[in-house]
Amino acid sequence: MLASNITLECFALGNPIPDIVWRKVDHTDLPPSHEISESGAVLHLYNVQYEDVGGYESAPEWAETINNTQIDIGSEHTMRCVASGKPFPFIRWYKDGYMYGKGELKFSSLTFDDSGMYQCLAENYWGIKYANAELRVIACAPTFEFNPVRRQLLGAKDGRVLIECKPRAAPRAKFTTWMKGKELLYNNSRISVMWDGTLEIMKSTENDAGLYSCFAENDRGKANSSGYLTITEPTIITEPPEDTEVKVGDEVILRCGASFDPMLDVTFIWTIDFRIVDFHSEWEHYERVLSEDGSGDLRIKNVQIWHEGRYACTTQSVVDSDSAYADLKIVAPTFLDGHSERAEVTGLYPWMEYQFRIIATNEHGSGESSIPSLKTKTWDAQPVVSPTDVEGYGGRNGEIVITWTPVEPWYFSGKKFGYIVAFKPHDAYDWWYETISDPETRRYVHRDSYFIPTEEDFQVREFQVKIKSFNAKGDGPYSLTKVIYYPRDVPIESPTDIYARPVSSTEALVWWLPVMDTGTGLQQYIEGYQVKYWRKYDDPEPGAHRIFVSASLNQTRLENMLPDSHYLIEVRAFNGAGLGPPGEHCEMFTKRAPPPDPPRMWRYVTWTGQWLYVWWDHISYDWFGDISFPLYYKVMFRKTGYIYGKVYMTGWHFMDFPMPQMGDFELLVRGRYEGGDGPVRMISIKGEAPIITPTLSLASMVLLALGIVGLEI
């Protein structure tokens, strides 16, 4: 009918999926009012006229398939097609052009017959959407080409050694044989082959050193790979920190001495209430004291109230680690005779709230303290602290960028706290000033055409910068003057020897050799580094993640990565003029993700009510699936309402405890995987008599070989 609207539909299937193109039979152009939708399947003609009369046809043109999947024979696999709409769409599947199923396609054991081109159709009253993917089922003999046994293996004496065997094989390889030299290994009380083929050695000795070979076999063939195991001396804390009480303003050293194998490098890590001490940003109070006798002591300078807490020292090597902790108590005492009724406390921070307690003491000791007093706030005063880490650089188009570390809140000393930024060219007499009213501000950018270098200038221009703080009572002191540069050119060299390794399924560490900075403001003046990372085949480079690192660092942590993915990493030096050339791309694979669900857990209390037995699912592992390799389990036993408790690490999937006889408790279990911690499962326990410290019964004394470590689960 003249001036009406007409809709023509065409549905085509094939391998690969065809792309539908419409045209008129007489090869004239389609009407100008036409519209094509639903991936080419539907042609709409609006306001039809006499000249639109004729035959219309759709011709397929081959298009590149997307989301292709390559799966090993015998594996489980699920194909999902998710679509939204109102009303909710109905899902249908076609395989190689024929109706195949609906909803979610699940394959319990893939065969070659399952290979093919799959097309998903999502349909409701208002239309149809299409998506397609090719499934290839492959088979291959075991190969260690991509993941051989590590050539050099290390294990600590009296510790637990795990040697992984991860060949590529389809169907999954049968791990039946491990050999040490020419000796065939059998399971015993100390040596066992785990369900995934990993060789486990408990309470290792020097006699365990040697060449270990893993043999893998499936119906397609055989393969083997070998590595040499060296047994090192264990890492042990020989001088742990001790509980200490110290006054405000004093200095204290917490000891941490350790013995370790001289062939290994060890690192001393200090934490306070499970927070890692950052020696770079907290240098005013914390200092690491390393000595040749194998100790990594912690010095705390100008101790303050907020330094109180539990300090833990961990000495760690690539093989093993050991931890010890101590409690630090901070006091600010004023001692009075027994007849006094008032006291004067000095050395407090201005404009800060305080509470006080009174403790009676005599020659026999101290009694209980009084309840805290009401909060009392000291008067305000001028600030006495200036911002630290003042830095800066010249940007493009006359920009001067100045950065600093803000003052901590307890140094504000009054209301209306802020900063005054002062800067000038090196050869100028007068300073420019800018007032910053937000005390958390870390950066200021000043734009002025005066700062743009001219052709007569040298390579750079030099500037001086200083910052002071202020509040309603007055100004504080200026920081030290910092010299910054306005470079005319970007760096001309690129970082080298870029190396990265995965930490978990979503994080990695990257290192590089830095570009040499002449420090004179010439072309090689370096302000920092840009680290860019993206998935090699799945992400466009312009959308890559970017991290900017100070020039003083040559490493950083990459976060928010996707599991089991192939990443490219690029590092460039930069200054105010822009980015320098990139270094050679580094390639890295992230680890597979932990499973999405926690292990199921059961419990049993003996008829005497003395022992609590707990066991949980032993998490299965598919070498070619999406789940990362399980390393061990972490079991926490804690009182209800508490955040922390005792944590046990074990390779088994059962454990027993003395049954708590009074109070409410919680037992939490989670798996530790190469890709990170999995989700946690918790059960509640109610007791009826005094609590007994959790220990291991004879049934699980073998777990003592694994060690007991106090960690957060």
N, C-alpha and C positions, 0 to 999 in steps of 0.2 A: 504494500500500500504506500502511496506517495506520502513523503514526510514522516513515515513511521520509523521505528528503531528495530533492527534485526540482529540476532545473535547466531553465529555459526560456530560449531564445536568440532574439534578433531582430536582423537586420542590415538597415540602411536607408541609402540613398545619396540625394544630392540637391544642389542648388545654391541657397542655401547648405546646408552640411552640417546635417542635422536632429539635434535633441536628442531622445533616445528616452525616453518616459515610459510606465510600466506602470500598468494599472488593470484591475479586474474588469469583465466585460461587464455585470453587474447593478448596477454603480456603487457596490457596497459597498466598504468599505476593504480594502486588502490585508492578509493575515494578519500579526499582530504579529511573527512569527518570520521575515519575509522579509528579503532582502538584495539590493541592486542593485549590480552591478559592471560593469567594462569600459565606462565612459562610458554606462551605461544599457542596453547591449546584452544583458546577462545578468541574469536574475531567479532567485534561489535561494530555495526554500521549504524550511524545516527543520521536522522533526517534524510532518508533515502530519496534520491532524485532519479529521473528517467535515465540519465547517463550512467547510473550505477548498475544498470541491468547487465547481466552476463554471468558466466560461470566462474566460480571461485574454487581454488584448490589449495591444499597444504602439502608442501614437499619437505621431507625430512632432510636435515643436514647434520652430520655427525659432530657431536660436541664432546669435549674432554670430560671424562668421568671425574668425580670428586669423592673424597673420604674413602678411598680404597683401603682395604684391610688385608693384611697377610698374617694368617694364623697357622700354627703347627697342627699337624694331623693328630687326632686323638684328644685335642684340647676341648675344654668347655668354652662356649662363646655365646654372647647375647647380642642381638641386633635390636636397637631401640629406635623408634621414630616418634618424636615428641612434637605435637602441634597444638595450637590454641585456637579457639574460636567460640562463637556463641550462635547457635548451640554447639556443644563440644563436638569436635569432628570425630568421625569414624575412621579407623586406620585399617588399610588393606595392604597386602604385600604381593608383588609379582616377582617371579624369578625367571629370567631369560624370556620375558614376555608372557608367561603363563601365571594364572592365579596360584598363589602359594600359601597364604595364611593371613591371619589378622592379629592385631595387637602387638605383642612382643615376641620376637623369634628367639628361641633358646635351643642351642645345640649341646647335647651332653657329651658327645664324642665325635668330633668332626671327621669326615671322610672326604675323599677326593670328589665324590658326587655332590658334596655341598658347595663346591666352587661354582661361581657364576655371578651374573649381574642381577642385583636386587633393586627393585624399585618400590618405594613407599608412597601410597596415596592417602592423603588426609582429606576427607570430604564431609561437608555438611550441606544444609539447604542452600547456602549462599555461594558455594563454589568448591573447587578442588585445588590442592597444592601437591606438588611432586618433589621427591628427593630420591637420589639414587646412590648406590655404592657397589663396588665390586669386591667380592670375597674370594681370596685365593687361599687354598689349603695346600700347605707344602710339607714335604718330608725330607729329612737329611740325616746322615750319619753324625755321631757326636764329633764336635770339633772344639778345640781350645784356642782357635785363632783369635777370637775376640776377647776372651776372658780366661787366660791361662792361670794355673796355680802360680802364686807369687814366687819369683825365683829366690828371693832372700826373705826368710821368715824369722820372726823373733818371738820368743816366749820367755816369761819370767820364771825363775826357779821357784818351786812350790806353788806355782800359780796354775791357771787354766789356759790351755792353748787350743785355739780353734783354727783349723786349716780348711779353707773352703775349696770346694770342687764344683765349678759352675760351667760345664761345657754347654754349647748350643747343640740341641738334639731334638729331632722330631720323628717319631714320638719320643716322649721323655725318656732319658737314659736311665738304665738300671745301675745304681751305684752299689756294686757288690765287692769291690776290691780296693784296698789300700796296701801299699808295700813301703817298708822302710829298708832302703837298700835292696837286698834280695830276699828279705824276710816278709812273708805274708802276715798281715796283722789281723787279729781276731778280737772280738769284743771281750773285755774282761772288766774287773772292778775299777780299772784306772783308764783304760783306752776303749773308746767306742766310736762306731760310725753312726751319726745321727740320721734321722729319717730322710733328710735332704742331701745326704752324702758328705756333710762336713765331718771331718775327723776331729774328735775331742780327746784331749789328753789332760787328765786331772793330776794335780800335785806333781808337776813336771820336774824332772831331774836332769842333771848333765848328761846322763846316758840316753836321754831322749833326743839329743842332737843328732842330726843326720839328714840324708836325702829321702824325702817322702814323695811317693808317686800315687796318683789317683787314676784308676782305670774305669772308663765309662763305656757302656755298650747298649745298643738297641738293635732292632731287627735290620738296620741299615748298615751297621758297621761298628767299629771300635775306635777308641782314641785314648791317649793318656797324656798327663802333664805332671811335671815334677818341680819341687822347690826344696831348698836346703834350710833346715831349722837350726837356729842358734839359740841356746839357752843362756840367758843373762841373769845376773844377780838381781834379786827383787828390790824394788823401790820401797823403802821403809822409813817412816818418820821416827828418828831416834831421840829427838829432843822436842816434844810437843809443847805448844804454848800453855801457860798456866793461868788460872783465874787470877785476875789482878784488880786492885782498887787504886784509883789515881785521882788526884785533885784537878779541878778545872785550871787550865793554864799550864799544867806541868807537861812533861814529856815522858813517854813510856815506850819500851821496846818489847814486843811479843816475839818470843823465840820460835823458830821452826827449823830444826836441824834434821837432815835426812842422809841415809846411806843409799847408794845406787850404783849401778854398773858404770864403770868409767867410760865404756864405749858409747853410752847413751847420753843425750842431752836431756836435762830435766828442766821443768818450769815450775815455779812456785806461784800458786794462785791464792790470793787472800779474799775472803768474803766476810761481810758483816751482815748478819741476819739474812743469809742466802743471797745477798746482793754483792756482785763482784766489785772490789775496790778498783776504781779507775785512777791509777797513779798519775796519768797525764793531766786530767782535769782537776784532781783533788790534791795537787802537789803541795798546797799550802799546809796541809795537815798530815798527809800520808806519804811515806817514803819507803821504798824497798831497800833493804840492807842485805846485799849479797856478799858472801865471803868464800875464801878458797876451801874452807873445811866442809863445804856442802850444805850450807844453811841459807835460808831465804827469809830473814827476820823482817818484821814490820815495825817501823818507827812511826809513832803518832806524835806530832808536834802540836803544841798549844792546844791541848785537849779541851774539848767543849762538851756540854751536856749531851748533845745529839750523837756523840761518838760512842755512847754506851750501847752494848749489845753483845751478841755471840759472834766471835771471830773464829773462822775456820781456815786452816792452812791445808792446801792440797798440793802435794808434789807429784808431778805427772810426767811420764815419759811416753814414748810411742808404744810401749809394751804394757805398762801397768801404772797404778797410782796408789797413793795412800793419803789419808786425811786425819786431822786431829783438830780439836776446837777448844776454846776457852772463853769464859765470860769476862768482859771488861765492865767494871762498875765505876761510874763517874760520881764524885762527891764534891761539893763546894762547902766545906764545913766551917763553922765558926764555933770555937770551943769557949764555954763560959763556966764560971764556978756555979755551984749548986744553989746559990742564993739569988742569982740574976733573974730578972723578969723581962728583960729586953736585950736586943742585940742589934748592932749595925752591920749590915752586909754591904760590902763594896765590890767594885769591879764588875758590875752588871752592865748589860747592854742597854742603851737608851731606847725608850719607846718600845719596850718588850714586856710581855706579861710573865709574871713569876708566881710560883706557889712555894710554900715553905712547910717543913715538918720539924718537930722537936723530938730529940732522942735523949733519954736519960742514961747516964753511964757511970760506972764506978769501977773499982779495982777488979771486980769479978766479971765485968763485961757490960754489954749494952742491953737495954730493954727494948720493948716494941716502940715504934715511932708513933707520934700523934697522927690524927687524921690531917690531910692537907689543909692549908689555910685557904682563904678566899684568894682569887687571882688578883694580883696587884700589878699595875702597869707603871713602869718608870717614866720619868719626864723625857721629852724629846730634846734633841741636840743637833748640832751641825754634823753632817756625815764626815767620817774620817777615812773612808775607803774609796778608792777610785776603781773604775773598770780595768780589767786585765786583758791580756792577749789582744792588744790593739794592733790591727792589721789594715791593709788597704791596697788598692791598685787603681790605675787609671783605665777607664773603660772607653767605649767608642763615643764619638760625637761630643766630646767635652765632659764625660762623666768621671767623677771621682767617687769611688766606692770605698767606704770605711766600715770595718767590722770590729766587734769587741765582744768580750764575755761579760754579761750583766753582773751587777753586784747582787749578792745573796740577800734575801729579805731581812735577815736579822741585822744587817748593816745599814738599813735605811735610816734609822735613828729619828725618823719623824715623818709627817705626812707630806704629800705633794712632792714625792721623790722623783728625780729625773736626771738627765745628763746634758752637759754642754759640750758640743763637739767643736774643736778649734783646728783649723788647717790653713796652710799657706804654701805658695811656691818657695823652694829652698832659698832663692835669692831675694825674696820680697821682705819687706819690713812689717807690714800690717797683717794681722790674722783675720780670717773669716770665722764667724761664730754661728752655730746653729743650736737651738734648744730642742731637746727631745723630752716629751712629758711622760712617755710610757716607760716604766722601769724595766720592762721585759724586752724592750727593743734591742736588737743585736746588730743592726745594719742601717747605714744612712748613705744615700746617693745624692751627690750635688752635681748639677748640670750647669755649665757655663762655657760659652765659646772661647773664653780666655784660655781654657786649659787645652784646647786643640793645638797640637804641635804644628809649627810651620815648616816649610822646606828648609829654612835656615837653621832650624833646631838640630841638635844632635839626635842620636837614636832615641833618647828618652828625655823626659823632664822629671825633675825630682821634687817631691813634696814632703812637708812635715805635718804630722797629725798628733794631737793629744786630746784627751777627754777627761772631764771631771764630773763628779756627781753633785747634786744639790737637793735641798728640801726646803720646807717652809722656814727653817731656822737659819739657813745660809748655805754657802758653797763649801764643798770639800776640796781636797788637794787634786791637782792634775796628775794624770798618769805620766809615765815616761814618754818622751817624744819619740814617735816612730817615723822613720823615713820610708816613703813609698814611691813607686815609679809609675810613670805614664809611658808605656812602651809604644813605639810606632809600628812594630811588626809582631806578628804571631810567632811562637816558637818554631824553629826550623828543623828540629830533630824530633824523633818519635821514641817513646819508651820501648825497651827491648826485653827479651826473655820473659814474656808474659806467660804465667802459669796459673792454673785454677784447679781446684779439687772440690768435689761436692761434700757438704757437711750433712745434709739431710735431703729429703725429697723436694724441699723448697728453698734451701740455702746453699751457698757455696762461698769459698774464700778464693781471692785472686791476688797474685803478687806480680810485681814487675821491677825491672831495673830502671831507676828514674833517669830523666834527662838531666844532664849536667847544667847547673845554674851558676852562671859566672858571678852573680851577686852584684853586678855593676849596673844593671838596668839596660844592658845591651839587648840584642835580639833574643838571647837565650834567657831572659828574665822569665822565671816560671812562677805562676801564681798558684797552680794546682793541677789536678788531673781530672779528666772526665772519663768515667768508666761506663761503657754502654754495653748492654747485653740483650739478646733476643734469640728466639728459636730459629734455627737455621732454615727449616723448610716450611714453617707454619706462620711466622710473624713477618710483617713488612719491617724493614730496617728503620724507616722514619718513626715508627711507633715503639721503638725499643725503650727499655728502662734506662735511666741515666742517673749516675751517682757522681757527685763532685767531691773530690778529696783534696785535703791540704797538700801543699808541696812538700811538707815535712814527712809525709807518709808515703809508703810504697806498697800498701796493701789495703784491702777493704773487704767487707762482707756483702755478698749479693743476696737479696731477699725477694720474696714474692715470686719465686720461680715456680714453674709447673713440674710435677713429678714425671720421671721417666721421659725426659725430653732432651733433645740435642740442641745445645746452645752455642752461639758464637759470642765472643767477648772481645771488645775493642777498647784500647786505652789511648788517650791523647793528652798531651800537655796543653795547658792554656794559660793565657795572661789576659790583661784588660783589652788587648787588641783582638783576641779571638782564640780559636782552637788551632793547634799545630797539626802536623800530619799524623795519621793513625799508625800504631804499631801493627805488627803482623797479628792477624786474628787468631785467638786461642779458641779451640773447640773443647767442649766438655759435655758430659751426660749427667743429668741429675739422677738421683736414686729414685727407685719406685716408692710409691706412697705406702704408709701403713694401712692396714685394713680399716674400713669405715666403721666396723662394729666391734665392741669389746668382747672378750671371751666369755662364754657362759660359765657360771661358777656354782658349785655345790658345797655343802658343809655337812658334818656329822659330829655329834658330841657323844663320847663314849658313855657306856651305861653308868660308870662311876662319876661322870660329870667332871672329870679332871682334865680331859684332853679335847681339843677342838681340831678336827681334821677338815682340811679344805682342799678341794681339787677343782680344776677348771679345764676347759677345752685346750688340748694341745693344738695350736693353730697350724693347719696344713699349709703347705707352700707349693705353689706352681712356678716352676723355673721360668716359664714363658708367659705368665699371667701379668696382671697389673699391680700385684701386691709385693712389697719388698720383703727381703729375707729376714726371718725372725732371729734375733741374737740371743735374747734371754727374757725372763719375766721379772717384773718388779712388784714386790708384795709389801704393802704398807699396813701396819697395825697401829691404830691411833685411837685416842679417846674422842668420843663424839663432841663436836664443837671446836676441836683443835685443828689447826691447819697442818701441823707437822707431826710426824711420828717416826717410829723405827722402820727403816726400809731394808728388805732383804732382796738380794738378786740371785736368781736361780735359773738353771737350764731345764729343770724338771717342771711338771705341771701339777704338783701337789706339795703340800706343806702342812705341818701341824704345830699347834701352840698349846701351852697350858691354858685351860679354859678360864677366862676372867670371871671372878666370883662376885664382883661388885661393880656397879656402874654400867654405863652404855658405851660401847666401842664400835668401831668401824673397821672393816677389812677391805682393802682396795687392791685390785690386781690389774695390771696393764702389761702389754707386750712392748719390748724394746726392739725396734727394727733398724735395719741399716738406713731406712728413710726417716727415722725419728720415732718418738713415742706414739703408740696406738691409743685408742680411747680406753677409758678406765671403767671397770666394773666394781661396784661397791655392795657389800652386804652389811647389815646391822647385827650386832651381837649384844645381848643383855646378860649381865652376870648377877650372881647372888652372894658372893663372898669376897674377901680381900683380893685385889689384883695381884697376879704373879707376873714377873717380867717375862715376856715372850722368849722362849728358847726352842731349840729343836729337839725332838725326841729321837730315840734310837732308830726309829723307822726312817729318818731323813738325816742321819749324821753325815752322810756323804755330802750334804750341802755345805758342810763346814769348809770343804775344799774350795768352794766358790768365794768365800769371804763374805763379811757382813759390812755394808757401807751405809752410813747415814746420809741419805739424799732425799730430795723432794721428789715424790712420785709423780 
